[in-house]
């Protein structure tokens, strides 16, 4: 019987959808689903939800729940991670402090000053998890959904032999969006996508074997489509390739859209569902969820019938390929760049096609990115490299230097202002940064 462990199981949306998907594969239908969270109330609620999925699907699966990470990992074959180190009330300062200095962050969980400080808090926790996996289930396949994806995966893959990759839903969801814009069934679409997390690009996008980019270019010029994703569509117009992650995220990864109020008004406010608001879109949602998650889970449990159809998240397909019936599965995963993308830094974390099989996870060589994409990705990747070094070494000076070169931050602030901002962020995060001994 396969044991699949969820760390941070209280992340309701992810846990429900991933359990649902996993159990649809016959080879995994009798798995032991082990739910682990540090919050007993959230753990009890997600246990109810998973029990219902098992009961309504009439699966032979076994469900267990625990507050102990050791118990959860002991003997696990697959591990899924959706943790949030420090919680929303700590994360909010990652957005609020830069905003005070004029760096208008919208999401703040991936890169830039907010993503870097989130990485500083989370990397030590991830390294502890890896140590437990090496001791308790060294052969497990470890799939990470926790952000900041690239920095966490870069740190973990450099310091452990655990089979670990990071997963993001943006590649498959954006491909579906583009296919919908041109009226193409996904069963007739193929693509090659590569870059770094949230800044990967469709280097090739085909419908029935024919280049579909001319159709996508025509679709983007329609106002009703342009307005759905103004940042990404503007990037596509000028960079010639479509980026994977949403306008809200990508607006804060470069220097073009959020450095002036008029640009925020033009590109980042209307029709995107990414209204900047007081805290940024995602943080505002999370702050709301702290108040309403009990209502949300109660309403889900009260539904007369739940949807058990398999979704498109990668994790279940990967577990089926590696732990289940062995059906090969190609996905975009986050791995270190050893001979994968020729013009990005050696060893940095890239997002490329990976083949999952009984032999494990095998990344696929892509070659060079178009020069204009490599320039953009290199800037982010090198900031991430420096931030990971800083997190592992406890070097605050390297944190400052990593933030200095963040495109949005450097477009808005002077070096002196960046130093003041970083110092304030360190002061707020002191209790969560044990590796920085001098703080």
C-alpha positions as a LaTeX table, in Angstrom:
\begin{tabular}{lrrr}
\hline
Residue & $x$ (\AA) & $y$ (\AA) & $z$ (\AA) \\
\hline
Unk1 & 0.00 & 0.00 & 0.00 \\
Unk2 & 1.43 & 3.36 & $-1.08$ \\
Unk3 & 1.68 & 6.07 & 1.58 \\
Unk4 & 1.31 & 9.67 & 0.41 \\
Unk5 & 1.88 & 12.40 & 2.99 \\
Unk6 & 0.59 & 15.97 & 2.89 \\
Unk7 & 2.68 & 18.49 & 4.87 \\
Unk8 & 0.62 & 21.63 & 5.44 \\
Unk9 & $-2.58$ & 19.69 & 4.82 \\
Unk10 & $-4.59$ & 22.62 & 6.19 \\
Unk11 & $-4.14$ & 24.27 & 2.80 \\
Unk12 & $-7.70$ & 23.26 & 1.96 \\
Unk13 & $-7.89$ & 23.92 & $-1.77$ \\
Unk14 & $-4.67$ & 22.12 & $-2.63$ \\
Unk15 & $-5.25$ & 19.16 & $-0.33$ \\
Unk16 & $-8.82$ & 18.52 & $-1.46$ \\
Unk17 & $-8.02$ & 18.72 & $-5.17$ \\
Unk18 & $-4.82$ & 16.69 & $-4.94$ \\
Unk19 & $-6.38$ & 13.90 & $-2.86$ \\
Unk20 & $-9.29$ & 13.78 & $-5.29$ \\
Unk21 & $-6.90$ & 13.50 & $-8.25$ \\
Unk22 & $-4.61$ & 10.90 & $-6.67$ \\
Unk23 & $-7.42$ & 8.52 & $-5.83$ \\
Unk24 & $-8.79$ & 8.55 & $-9.40$ \\
Unk25 & $-5.79$ & 6.46 & $-10.48$ \\
Unk26 & $-6.59$ & 2.76 & $-9.88$ \\
Unk27 & $-3.02$ & 2.00 & $-8.82$ \\
Unk28 & $-3.27$ & 4.64 & $-6.07$ \\
Unk29 & $-6.91$ & 4.17 & $-5.02$ \\
Unk30 & $-5.92$ & 2.09 & $-1.99$ \\
Unk31 & $-3.18$ & 4.49 & $-0.84$ \\
Unk32 & $-2.76$ & 5.62 & 2.73 \\
Unk33 & $-3.38$ & 9.37 & 2.73 \\
Unk34 & $-1.55$ & 10.90 & 5.68 \\
Unk35 & $-2.52$ & 14.47 & 6.57 \\
Unk36 & $-0.17$ & 16.56 & 8.70 \\
Unk37 & $-0.58$ & 20.15 & 9.88 \\
Unk38 & 0.53 & 22.12 & 12.92 \\
Unk39 & $-2.97$ & 23.58 & 13.45 \\
Unk40 & $-5.22$ & 20.95 & 15.07 \\
Unk41 & $-8.47$ & 22.74 & 14.11 \\
Unk42 & $-7.54$ & 23.02 & 10.44 \\
Unk43 & $-6.26$ & 19.44 & 10.48 \\
Unk44 & $-9.56$ & 18.15 & 11.86 \\
Unk45 & $-11.48$ & 20.04 & 9.18 \\
Unk46 & $-9.40$ & 18.79 & 6.26 \\
Unk47 & $-9.63$ & 15.26 & 7.67 \\
Unk48 & $-13.43$ & 15.54 & 7.41 \\
Unk49 & $-13.15$ & 16.72 & 3.81 \\
Unk50 & $-10.76$ & 13.93 & 2.77 \\
Unk51 & $-12.87$ & 11.30 & 4.54 \\
Unk52 & $-15.81$ & 12.49 & 2.47 \\
Unk53 & $-13.84$ & 12.26 & $-0.80$ \\
Unk54 & $-12.87$ & 8.68 & 0.05 \\
Unk55 & $-16.41$ & 7.73 & 1.07 \\
Unk56 & $-18.15$ & 9.26 & $-1.95$ \\
Unk57 & $-15.59$ & 7.80 & $-4.34$ \\
Unk58 & $-15.91$ & 4.41 & $-2.61$ \\
Unk59 & $-12.14$ & 4.17 & $-2.61$ \\
Unk60 & $-10.29$ & 1.53 & $-0.54$ \\
Unk61 & $-7.91$ & 4.27 & 0.65 \\
Unk62 & $-7.01$ & 4.73 & 4.30 \\
Unk63 & $-6.89$ & 8.23 & 5.82 \\
Unk64 & $-4.81$ & 9.16 & 8.86 \\
Unk65 & $-4.03$ & 12.56 & 10.36 \\
Unk66 & $-1.30$ & 13.71 & 12.72 \\
Unk67 & 0.34 & 16.78 & 14.20 \\
Unk68 & 3.71 & 14.99 & 14.08 \\
Unk69 & 5.89 & 15.49 & 11.03 \\
Unk70 & 7.99 & 12.46 & 11.95 \\
Unk71 & 4.93 & 10.23 & 12.11 \\
Unk72 & 3.67 & 11.61 & 8.82 \\
Unk73 & 6.96 & 11.03 & 6.99 \\
Unk74 & 7.79 & 7.64 & 8.45 \\
Unk75 & 7.65 & 5.19 & 5.54 \\
Unk76 & 6.12 & 7.66 & 3.08 \\
Unk77 & 6.47 & 6.91 & $-0.65$ \\
Unk78 & 5.33 & 10.34 & $-1.81$ \\
Unk79 & 5.33 & 13.70 & $-0.01$ \\
Unk80 & 3.45 & 16.89 & $-0.94$ \\
Unk81 & 4.38 & 20.19 & 0.70 \\
Unk82 & 2.05 & 23.21 & 0.93 \\
Unk83 & 3.33 & 24.90 & 4.09 \\
Unk84 & 3.46 & 28.62 & 4.95 \\
Unk85 & 6.31 & 29.45 & 7.32 \\
Unk86 & 5.37 & 32.20 & 9.73 \\
Unk87 & 1.76 & 32.61 & 8.69 \\
Unk88 & $-0.10$ & 35.45 & 7.06 \\
Unk89 & 0.47 & 37.93 & 9.87 \\
Unk90 & 4.22 & 37.66 & 9.26 \\
Unk91 & 3.95 & 37.57 & 5.48 \\
Unk92 & 1.91 & 40.79 & 5.43 \\
Unk93 & 5.01 & 42.80 & 6.42 \\
Unk94 & 6.77 & 41.55 & 3.27 \\
Unk95 & 4.18 & 43.52 & 1.29 \\
Unk96 & 3.40 & 46.40 & 3.64 \\
Unk97 & 6.99 & 47.53 & 4.31 \\
Unk98 & 8.08 & 47.77 & 0.64 \\
Unk99 & 4.78 & 49.52 & $-0.16$ \\
Unk100 & 5.63 & 52.15 & 2.43 \\
Unk101 & 8.89 & 52.81 & 0.56 \\
Unk102 & 7.13 & 52.98 & $-2.82$ \\
Unk103 & 7.69 & 49.42 & $-4.05$ \\
Unk104 & 4.10 & 48.51 & $-4.89$ \\
Unk105 & 4.14 & 44.72 & $-4.59$ \\
Unk106 & 0.96 & 42.94 & $-5.63$ \\
Unk107 & 1.42 & 39.30 & $-4.60$ \\
Unk108 & 4.76 & 39.07 & $-2.83$ \\
Unk109 & 5.30 & 35.32 & $-2.59$ \\
Unk110 & 7.81 & 34.55 & $-5.34$ \\
Unk111 & 10.64 & 37.07 & $-5.86$ \\
Unk112 & 11.58 & 40.67 & $-5.14$ \\
Unk113 & 11.98 & 41.88 & $-1.54$ \\
Unk114 & 8.83 & 40.07 & $-0.38$ \\
Unk115 & 9.72 & 36.78 & $-2.03$ \\
Unk116 & 13.28 & 36.94 & $-0.73$ \\
Unk117 & 12.21 & 37.42 & 2.89 \\
Unk118 & 9.65 & 34.65 & 2.52 \\
Unk119 & 12.50 & 32.45 & 1.28 \\
Unk120 & 14.70 & 33.42 & 4.23 \\
Unk121 & 11.98 & 32.24 & 6.63 \\
Unk122 & 11.08 & 29.10 & 4.71 \\
Unk123 & 14.42 & 27.63 & 3.60 \\
Unk124 & 15.46 & 26.54 & 7.15 \\
Unk125 & 12.10 & 24.77 & 7.56 \\
Unk126 & 12.48 & 23.02 & 4.21 \\
Unk127 & 15.98 & 21.88 & 5.10 \\
Unk128 & 14.60 & 20.37 & 8.34 \\
Unk129 & 11.91 & 18.57 & 6.32 \\
Unk130 & 14.55 & 17.19 & 3.96 \\
Unk131 & 16.61 & 15.93 & 6.90 \\
Unk132 & 13.53 & 14.08 & 8.18 \\
Unk133 & 12.86 & 12.62 & 4.72 \\
Unk134 & 16.46 & 11.43 & 4.41 \\
Unk135 & 16.09 & 9.67 & 7.76 \\
Unk136 & 12.53 & 8.35 & 7.57 \\
Unk137 & 11.71 & 7.86 & 3.85 \\
Unk138 & 14.84 & 8.47 & 1.76 \\
Unk139 & 13.36 & 7.05 & $-1.44$ \\
Unk140 & 10.22 & 9.20 & $-1.34$ \\
Unk141 & 9.27 & 11.49 & $-4.24$ \\
Unk142 & 8.95 & 14.99 & $-2.77$ \\
Unk143 & 6.70 & 17.45 & $-4.65$ \\
Unk144 & 6.81 & 21.03 & $-3.46$ \\
Unk145 & 3.98 & 23.53 & $-3.96$ \\
Unk146 & 5.27 & 26.08 & $-1.43$ \\
Unk147 & 6.51 & 29.46 & $-2.66$ \\
Unk148 & 8.90 & 31.05 & $-3.40$ \\
Unk149 & 9.24 & 28.02 & $-5.66$ \\
Unk150 & 12.55 & 28.68 & $-7.40$ \\
Unk151 & 14.51 & 29.72 & $-4.31$ \\
Unk152 & 13.21 & 26.84 & $-2.19$ \\
Unk153 & 13.92 & 24.22 & $-4.87$ \\
Unk154 & 17.37 & 25.69 & $-5.53$ \\
Unk155 & 18.27 & 25.43 & $-1.83$ \\
Unk156 & 16.84 & 21.94 & $-1.39$ \\
Unk157 & 18.34 & 20.43 & $-4.53$ \\
Unk158 & 21.78 & 21.79 & $-3.66$ \\
Unk159 & 21.89 & 20.21 & $-0.23$ \\
Unk160 & 20.02 & 16.91 & $-0.49$ \\
Unk161 & 19.79 & 13.80 & $-2.64$ \\
Unk162 & 16.03 & 13.53 & $-2.06$ \\
Unk163 & 14.03 & 13.27 & $-5.30$ \\
Unk164 & 12.50 & 16.75 & $-5.14$ \\
Unk165 & 10.92 & 19.03 & $-7.71$ \\
Unk166 & 8.64 & 22.04 & $-7.51$ \\
Unk167 & 5.25 & 22.27 & $-9.18$ \\
Unk168 & 3.24 & 25.26 & $-10.32$ \\
Unk169 & $-0.13$ & 25.19 & $-12.07$ \\
Unk170 & 0.62 & 28.18 & $-14.29$ \\
Unk171 & 1.99 & 26.22 & $-17.25$ \\
Unk172 & $-1.06$ & 24.03 & $-17.79$ \\
Unk173 & $-3.58$ & 26.74 & $-16.87$ \\
Unk174 & $-2.06$ & 29.29 & $-19.25$ \\
Unk175 & $-1.91$ & 26.75 & $-22.07$ \\
Unk176 & $-5.63$ & 26.14 & $-21.55$ \\
Unk177 & $-6.28$ & 29.90 & $-21.57$ \\
Unk178 & $-4.38$ & 30.38 & $-24.84$ \\
Unk179 & $-6.10$ & 27.39 & $-26.43$ \\
Unk180 & $-9.46$ & 28.82 & $-25.41$ \\
Unk181 & $-8.63$ & 32.20 & $-26.97$ \\
Unk182 & $-8.05$ & 30.56 & $-30.36$ \\
Unk183 & $-10.80$ & 27.94 & $-30.08$ \\
Unk184 & $-8.43$ & 24.97 & $-29.97$ \\
Unk185 & $-9.28$ & 21.81 & $-27.99$ \\
Unk186 & $-6.44$ & 21.01 & $-25.57$ \\
Unk187 & $-6.28$ & 17.49 & $-27.00$ \\
Unk188 & $-5.01$ & 19.06 & $-30.25$ \\
Unk189 & $-2.47$ & 21.42 & $-28.64$ \\
Unk190 & 1.25 & 20.78 & $-28.05$ \\
Unk191 & 3.82 & 23.17 & $-26.64$ \\
Unk192 & 7.37 & 23.58 & $-25.36$ \\
Unk193 & 7.63 & 25.78 & $-22.30$ \\
Unk194 & 10.80 & 26.77 & $-20.43$ \\
Unk195 & 12.41 & 29.50 & $-18.35$ \\
Unk196 & 12.19 & 30.04 & $-14.60$ \\
Unk197 & 9.20 & 29.68 & $-12.30$ \\
Unk198 & 6.49 & 32.23 & $-13.17$ \\
Unk199 & 8.75 & 33.54 & $-15.94$ \\
Unk200 & 8.67 & 30.54 & $-18.23$ \\
Unk201 & 7.66 & 31.13 & $-21.85$ \\
Unk202 & 5.98 & 29.06 & $-24.52$ \\
Unk203 & 8.86 & 28.72 & $-26.96$ \\
Unk204 & 6.57 & 26.75 & $-29.25$ \\
Unk205 & 2.77 & 26.53 & $-29.23$ \\
Unk206 & 1.02 & 24.41 & $-31.87$ \\
Unk207 & $-2.51$ & 23.43 & $-32.84$ \\
Unk208 & $-2.70$ & 20.25 & $-34.92$ \\
Unk209 & 1.02 & 20.55 & $-35.51$ \\
Unk210 & 0.81 & 24.08 & $-36.95$ \\
Unk211 & 2.31 & 27.19 & $-35.33$ \\
Unk212 & $-0.54$ & 28.77 & $-33.34$ \\
Unk213 & 1.24 & 32.01 & $-32.43$ \\
Unk214 & $-0.27$ & 33.96 & $-35.37$ \\
Unk215 & $-3.72$ & 33.05 & $-34.04$ \\
Unk216 & $-2.75$ & 34.05 & $-30.50$ \\
Unk217 & $-1.37$ & 37.40 & $-31.74$ \\
Unk218 & $-4.64$ & 38.10 & $-33.51$ \\
Unk219 & $-6.67$ & 37.12 & $-30.42$ \\
Unk220 & $-4.66$ & 39.42 & $-28.13$ \\
Unk221 & $-5.60$ & 42.41 & $-30.28$ \\
Unk222 & $-9.28$ & 41.89 & $-29.43$ \\
Unk223 & $-10.10$ & 44.30 & $-26.57$ \\
Unk224 & $-12.08$ & 41.73 & $-24.60$ \\
Unk225 & $-9.06$ & 39.38 & $-24.58$ \\
Unk226 & $-6.37$ & 42.03 & $-24.13$ \\
Unk227 & $-8.23$ & 43.27 & $-21.05$ \\
Unk228 & $-8.18$ & 39.86 & $-19.39$ \\
Unk229 & $-4.39$ & 39.88 & $-19.05$ \\
Unk230 & $-3.07$ & 43.36 & $-19.87$ \\
Unk231 & 0.39 & 42.87 & $-18.37$ \\
Unk232 & 1.01 & 39.50 & $-20.00$ \\
Unk233 & $-0.50$ & 40.60 & $-23.29$ \\
Unk234 & 1.67 & 43.71 & $-23.33$ \\
Unk235 & 4.74 & 41.57 & $-22.62$ \\
Unk236 & 3.71 & 39.25 & $-25.46$ \\
Unk237 & 3.35 & 42.17 & $-27.88$ \\
Unk238 & 6.90 & 43.31 & $-27.18$ \\
Unk239 & 8.81 & 40.15 & $-26.20$ \\
Unk240 & 7.20 & 37.87 & $-28.84$ \\
Unk241 & 6.56 & 34.87 & $-26.56$ \\
Unk242 & 3.82 & 34.27 & $-24.02$ \\
Unk243 & 4.73 & 34.04 & $-20.32$ \\
Unk244 & 3.16 & 31.47 & $-18.01$ \\
Unk245 & 2.19 & 33.29 & $-14.84$ \\
Unk246 & $-0.64$ & 35.79 & $-14.50$ \\
Unk247 & $-0.57$ & 39.55 & $-14.97$ \\
Unk248 & $-0.72$ & 40.17 & $-11.23$ \\
Unk249 & 2.47 & 38.22 & $-10.61$ \\
Unk250 & 4.36 & 39.35 & $-13.69$ \\
Unk251 & 3.60 & 43.00 & $-13.03$ \\
Unk252 & 5.96 & 42.85 & $-10.04$ \\
Unk253 & 8.76 & 40.80 & $-11.64$ \\
Unk254 & 10.01 & 43.52 & $-13.98$ \\
Unk255 & 10.49 & 47.29 & $-14.11$ \\
Unk256 & 7.77 & 48.11 & $-16.64$ \\
Unk257 & 4.35 & 48.15 & $-14.97$ \\
Unk258 & 4.39 & 49.09 & $-11.27$ \\
Unk259 & 6.94 & 51.88 & $-10.91$ \\
Unk260 & 4.43 & 54.75 & $-11.30$ \\
Unk261 & 0.81 & 55.21 & $-10.23$ \\
Unk262 & $-0.29$ & 55.93 & $-13.79$ \\
Unk263 & 1.19 & 52.61 & $-14.99$ \\
Unk264 & $-0.48$ & 50.72 & $-12.16$ \\
Unk265 & $-3.78$ & 52.35 & $-13.13$ \\
Unk266 & $-3.28$ & 51.53 & $-16.82$ \\
Unk267 & $-2.04$ & 47.93 & $-16.60$ \\
Unk268 & $-2.59$ & 46.56 & $-13.11$ \\
Unk269 & $-6.03$ & 47.60 & $-11.91$ \\
Unk270 & $-8.85$ & 47.10 & $-14.40$ \\
Unk271 & $-10.24$ & 43.83 & $-15.67$ \\
Unk272 & $-7.49$ & 41.63 & $-14.28$ \\
Unk273 & $-8.88$ & 40.52 & $-10.90$ \\
Unk274 & $-5.53$ & 41.72 & $-9.51$ \\
Unk275 & $-6.60$ & 45.04 & $-8.02$ \\
Unk276 & $-3.69$ & 46.34 & $-5.92$ \\
Unk277 & $-5.97$ & 47.19 & $-2.99$ \\
Unk278 & $-4.53$ & 47.90 & 0.44 \\
Unk279 & $-2.34$ & 44.82 & 0.67 \\
Unk280 & $-2.07$ & 43.36 & $-2.80$ \\
Unk281 & $-4.46$ & 40.81 & $-4.21$ \\
Unk282 & $-3.19$ & 37.55 & $-2.75$ \\
Unk283 & $-2.32$ & 38.88 & 0.70 \\
Unk284 & $-5.73$ & 40.52 & 0.94 \\
Unk285 & $-7.37$ & 37.20 & 0.11 \\
Unk286 & $-5.30$ & 35.36 & 2.70 \\
Unk287 & $-6.13$ & 37.93 & 5.37 \\
Unk288 & $-9.80$ & 37.44 & 4.53 \\
Unk289 & $-9.42$ & 33.65 & 4.68 \\
Unk290 & $-8.07$ & 33.87 & 8.21 \\
Unk291 & $-11.54$ & 35.09 & 9.13 \\
Unk292 & $-13.71$ & 32.95 & 6.86 \\
Unk293 & $-11.98$ & 29.59 & 6.34 \\
Unk294 & $-14.32$ & 27.85 & 8.79 \\
Unk295 & $-17.33$ & 29.03 & 6.82 \\
Unk296 & $-15.74$ & 27.97 & 3.54 \\
Unk297 & $-14.99$ & 24.42 & 4.68 \\
Unk298 & $-18.41$ & 24.08 & 6.34 \\
Unk299 & $-20.13$ & 25.11 & 3.10 \\
Unk300 & $-18.04$ & 22.61 & 1.14 \\
Unk301 & $-18.90$ & 19.80 & 3.55 \\
Unk302 & $-22.59$ & 20.76 & 3.37 \\
Unk303 & $-22.76$ & 20.30 & $-0.41$ \\
Unk304 & $-25.15$ & 17.57 & $-1.46$ \\
Unk305 & $-22.62$ & 16.22 & $-3.93$ \\
Unk306 & $-18.91$ & 16.90 & $-4.51$ \\
Unk307 & $-17.02$ & 16.79 & $-7.77$ \\
Unk308 & $-14.73$ & 13.75 & $-7.96$ \\
Unk309 & $-13.50$ & 14.29 & $-11.53$ \\
Unk310 & $-9.74$ & 14.36 & $-11.98$ \\
Unk311 & $-8.21$ & 17.80 & $-12.45$ \\
Unk312 & $-5.06$ & 18.98 & $-14.22$ \\
Unk313 & $-2.62$ & 19.48 & $-11.34$ \\
Unk314 & 0.60 & 17.60 & $-12.05$ \\
Unk315 & 1.11 & 15.85 & $-8.70$ \\
Unk316 & $-1.28$ & 12.93 & $-9.11$ \\
Unk317 & 0.02 & 12.12 & $-12.59$ \\
Unk318 & 3.61 & 12.21 & $-11.30$ \\
Unk319 & 2.80 & 9.87 & $-8.42$ \\
Unk320 & 1.02 & 7.52 & $-10.81$ \\
Unk321 & 4.11 & 7.48 & $-13.06$ \\
Unk322 & 6.61 & 6.98 & $-10.24$ \\
Unk323 & 4.60 & 5.04 & $-7.63$ \\
Unk324 & 1.52 & 3.76 & $-9.49$ \\
Unk325 & 1.09 & 2.02 & $-12.82$ \\
Unk326 & 4.16 & 3.63 & $-14.39$ \\
Unk327 & 2.41 & 5.53 & $-17.18$ \\
Unk328 & 4.98 & 8.07 & $-18.41$ \\
Unk329 & 4.12 & 11.68 & $-17.70$ \\
Unk330 & 5.81 & 14.83 & $-18.96$ \\
Unk331 & 5.36 & 18.00 & $-16.92$ \\
Unk332 & 7.10 & 21.30 & $-16.26$ \\
Unk333 & 9.08 & 21.07 & $-13.04$ \\
Unk334 & 11.56 & 23.18 & $-11.13$ \\
Unk335 & 15.06 & 21.70 & $-11.18$ \\
Unk336 & 18.66 & 22.90 & $-11.19$ \\
Unk337 & 20.10 & 24.04 & $-14.49$ \\
Unk338 & 22.76 & 21.51 & $-15.36$ \\
Unk339 & 22.84 & 21.52 & $-19.15$ \\
Unk340 & 19.13 & 22.31 & $-19.55$ \\
Unk341 & 18.89 & 25.97 & $-20.61$ \\
Unk342 & 22.16 & 27.04 & $-22.19$ \\
Unk343 & 21.99 & 30.80 & $-21.56$ \\
Unk344 & 20.79 & 30.84 & $-17.94$ \\
Unk345 & 23.19 & 30.52 & $-14.97$ \\
Unk346 & 24.64 & 27.06 & $-14.41$ \\
Unk347 & 23.00 & 25.47 & $-11.37$ \\
Unk348 & 20.22 & 28.02 & $-10.96$ \\
Unk349 & 16.63 & 26.81 & $-10.62$ \\
Unk350 & 14.85 & 26.57 & $-13.98$ \\
Unk351 & 11.39 & 25.38 & $-15.00$ \\
Unk352 & 11.67 & 22.89 & $-17.87$ \\
Unk353 & 9.96 & 19.76 & $-19.17$ \\
Unk354 & 10.58 & 16.75 & $-16.90$ \\
Unk355 & 9.71 & 13.11 & $-17.60$ \\
Unk356 & 8.28 & 11.12 & $-14.68$ \\
Unk357 & 8.56 & 7.34 & $-14.75$ \\
Unk358 & 9.37 & 4.39 & $-12.50$ \\
Unk359 & 13.00 & 5.48 & $-12.86$ \\
Unk360 & 12.24 & 8.82 & $-11.22$ \\
Unk361 & 12.28 & 12.37 & $-12.57$ \\
Unk362 & 14.36 & 13.17 & $-15.66$ \\
Unk363 & 14.63 & 16.81 & $-16.82$ \\
Unk364 & 14.85 & 17.43 & $-20.58$ \\
Unk365 & 17.41 & 19.63 & $-22.34$ \\
Unk366 & 15.83 & 22.75 & $-23.90$ \\
Unk367 & 18.78 & 24.70 & $-25.33$ \\
Unk368 & 19.05 & 28.51 & $-25.33$ \\
Unk369 & 16.15 & 30.86 & $-24.70$ \\
Unk370 & 15.59 & 33.70 & $-27.17$ \\
Unk371 & 18.00 & 36.47 & $-26.14$ \\
Unk372 & 15.33 & 38.90 & $-24.92$ \\
Unk373 & 13.84 & 36.23 & $-22.63$ \\
Unk374 & 17.23 & 35.15 & $-21.34$ \\
Unk375 & 17.98 & 38.75 & $-20.31$ \\
Unk376 & 14.79 & 38.95 & $-18.27$ \\
Unk377 & 15.18 & 35.51 & $-16.69$ \\
Unk378 & 18.89 & 36.00 & $-15.95$ \\
Unk379 & 18.17 & 39.04 & $-13.80$ \\
Unk380 & 15.65 & 37.18 & $-11.67$ \\
Unk381 & 17.70 & 33.97 & $-11.53$ \\
Unk382 & 20.85 & 35.72 & $-10.37$ \\
Unk383 & 18.96 & 37.61 & $-7.66$ \\
Unk384 & 17.54 & 34.27 & $-6.53$ \\
Unk385 & 20.97 & 32.64 & $-6.53$ \\
Unk386 & 22.33 & 35.38 & $-4.28$ \\
Unk387 & 19.30 & 35.25 & $-1.98$ \\
Unk388 & 19.64 & 31.48 & $-1.54$ \\
Unk389 & 23.32 & 31.89 & $-0.66$ \\
Unk390 & 22.31 & 34.53 & 1.87 \\
Unk391 & 19.68 & 32.29 & 3.44 \\
Unk392 & 22.01 & 29.31 & 3.79 \\
Unk393 & 24.97 & 31.35 & 5.04 \\
Unk394 & 23.05 & 33.80 & 7.24 \\
Unk395 & 24.62 & 36.70 & 5.34 \\
Unk396 & 22.49 & 39.84 & 5.62 \\
Unk397 & 24.72 & 41.79 & 3.26 \\
Unk398 & 23.94 & 39.34 & 0.46 \\
Unk399 & 20.23 & 39.77 & 1.15 \\
Unk400 & 20.61 & 43.51 & 0.64 \\
Unk401 & 22.54 & 43.01 & $-2.58$ \\
Unk402 & 19.95 & 40.56 & $-3.91$ \\
Unk403 & 17.18 & 43.10 & $-3.29$ \\
Unk404 & 19.28 & 45.87 & $-4.87$ \\
Unk405 & 19.05 & 44.22 & $-8.28$ \\
Unk406 & 15.38 & 43.30 & $-8.16$ \\
Unk407 & 13.98 & 45.05 & $-11.28$ \\
Unk408 & 10.97 & 46.72 & $-9.66$ \\
Unk409 & 12.83 & 47.76 & $-6.51$ \\
Unk410 & 15.74 & 49.25 & $-8.45$ \\
Unk411 & 13.33 & 51.11 & $-10.73$ \\
Unk412 & 11.77 & 52.86 & $-7.74$ \\
Unk413 & 14.38 & 53.26 & $-4.98$ \\
Unk414 & 17.94 & 54.48 & $-4.48$ \\
Unk415 & 20.54 & 52.23 & $-2.87$ \\
Unk416 & 20.22 & 54.12 & 0.41 \\
Unk417 & 16.43 & 53.70 & 0.37 \\
Unk418 & 16.77 & 50.00 & $-0.41$ \\
Unk419 & 19.12 & 49.56 & 2.54 \\
Unk420 & 16.64 & 51.27 & 4.88 \\
Unk421 & 13.80 & 49.08 & 3.58 \\
Unk422 & 15.79 & 45.85 & 3.96 \\
Unk423 & 16.88 & 46.83 & 7.48 \\
Unk424 & 13.24 & 47.39 & 8.46 \\
Unk425 & 12.22 & 44.05 & 6.94 \\
Unk426 & 14.98 & 42.31 & 8.91 \\
Unk427 & 13.79 & 43.96 & 12.12 \\
Unk428 & 10.22 & 42.71 & 11.51 \\
Unk429 & 11.42 & 39.18 & 10.69 \\
Unk430 & 14.04 & 38.78 & 13.41 \\
Unk431 & 12.18 & 36.02 & 15.27 \\
Unk432 & 11.85 & 33.95 & 12.09 \\
Unk433 & 15.46 & 34.15 & 10.89 \\
Unk434 & 17.58 & 31.99 & 13.23 \\
Unk435 & 20.36 & 31.66 & 10.64 \\
Unk436 & 21.16 & 35.38 & 10.88 \\
Unk437 & 22.99 & 35.23 & 14.21 \\
Unk438 & 23.88 & 38.91 & 14.48 \\
Unk439 & 20.30 & 40.21 & 14.26 \\
\hline
\end{tabular}
